[in-house]
Amino acid sequence: MRVGWIGLGKLGLPCALACESKGHEVRGVDPDPGVARILATRSLPYLEEGATALLASTQLKLTTMEELVAWAEIIFVAVQTPHGPEFEGVLPMPEKCADFDYRFLVDACRQIREAARPERPAPVAIVSTVLPGTIRREIVPVLGQELLVYNPQFIAMGTTVGDFLHPEFVLLGTDPKTSGYAHLERMAAFYETITDAPQAVMSIESAELAKVAYNVFVGMKIAFANYLGEFAEATGADVDDVTATLAMATRRIVSPAYTRAGMGDGGGCHPRDLIALSWASERYGLSYDLPRRIMKAREAQSRRLAVLVAKTACKAQLPVVILGKAYKPGTNLTAGSPAILLANMIADDERVRLTCVD
């Protein structure tokens, strides 16, 4: 397949080389003279496992936007969406945060549109990281939505080639209202030559959220492990023994379990353990009281649901009925029940009661 890559930086170039290694003909566009120098010298200025060997034998050609758009059967856009240096994590988090800068991505898409030949339509796969709602707001007005796919990559710098060729899954976001899915069929056929990983097809907004959620989940795991490290240091426990044991829990912890949105956590152990650990975190002077923040998130999410229920009941002039007080299906135990927490918030929380007044 003829594959075009727009943006041959530290993500795009290794991925383009990986495509070529699977028998595809690849061409690219990048205004950075450093990219041409890399291809000419066959030398990477950064460490990327497997990329140097592929670079030594590559036939990848740089071309113009007009030539690439006319030639390619699939076009990947891996243009930077940078943040300012104050948002890169090498400084404390600023009080005021900001979105990514989408100017480079929008400009690249505008160039694709201007160079497009209607008689040779090719799916355009946006790889760049964006926040949910960005493609609809910034890119669809420029490119249209008929041949647009959001296809972010879940790679780590240094192992980009291997991660691209052996992903956990392939994420494809497209507009559910698009008439005809020939572009998705082409994308699916392409990835079948790359990997046997499952393909997750969803709306563009869902794919945008899934991409950043993946990274947030990794950060959350690291923060949790470091919290345990502090606790172990304060109490004489061995954090490596603790985390190695948790990693063995493939039924509940390292698994799809507890990843459905809805009611909060419950039961006779979970909320009370978090509250007790919050007390212990303060006692040992840990740097961050993670259990307290988890409980506060649980309460805030329950309060939001209570307000939603109260507004709906007021509008419909109907009573609120909660079916089931148990903390989960299949049991009659009510300890720590999020349903009872919800009922208490609806009945007793001043902010929820004021909902009907508002």
ZIBEL-V255830 format. One record per backbone hydrogen bond with DSSP energy under -1.0 kcal/mol. NH is the residue of the N-H (numbers start at 0). CO is the residue of the C=O. If there is no record, write none. Layout:
BEGIN
NH:CO
NH:CO
END
This chain:
BEGIN
2:24
3:73
4:26
5:75
6:28
12:8
14:10
15:11
16:12
17:13
18:14
19:15
20:16
21:18
22:19
23:18
24:0
26:2
27:60
28:4
34:31
36:32
37:33
38:34
39:35
40:36
41:37
48:157
50:47
53:49
54:50
55:51
60:25
62:27
67:63
68:64
69:65
70:66
71:67
72:1
73:1
74:122
75:3
76:124
77:5
86:83
87:84
100:81
105:101
106:102
107:103
108:104
109:105
110:106
111:107
112:108
113:109
114:110
119:116
123:146
124:74
125:148
126:76
127:76
133:130
136:132
137:133
138:134
139:134
141:138
142:138
143:139
148:123
149:172
150:125
158:155
162:158
163:159
164:160
165:161
169:197
171:199
172:149
173:201
177:174
184:180
185:181
186:182
187:183
188:184
189:185
190:186
191:187
192:189
194:190
199:169
201:171
206:202
207:203
208:204
209:205
210:206
211:207
212:208
213:209
214:210
215:211
216:212
217:213
218:214
219:215
220:216
221:217
222:218
223:219
224:220
225:221
226:222
227:223
228:224
229:225
230:226
231:227
232:228
233:229
234:230
235:231
241:237
242:238
243:239
244:240
245:241
246:242
247:244
248:245
249:247
252:248
253:248
254:252
266:334
272:268
273:269
274:270
275:271
276:272
277:273
278:274
279:275
280:276
281:277
282:278
283:279
285:280
289:287
292:288
293:289
294:290
295:291
296:292
297:293
298:294
299:295
300:296
301:297
302:298
303:299
304:300
305:301
306:302
307:303
308:304
309:305
310:306
311:307
312:308
313:309
314:310
315:311
316:312
317:312
326:332
336:333
340:336
341:337
342:338
343:339
344:340
345:341
346:342
347:343
348:344
352:348
353:349
354:351
357:353
END
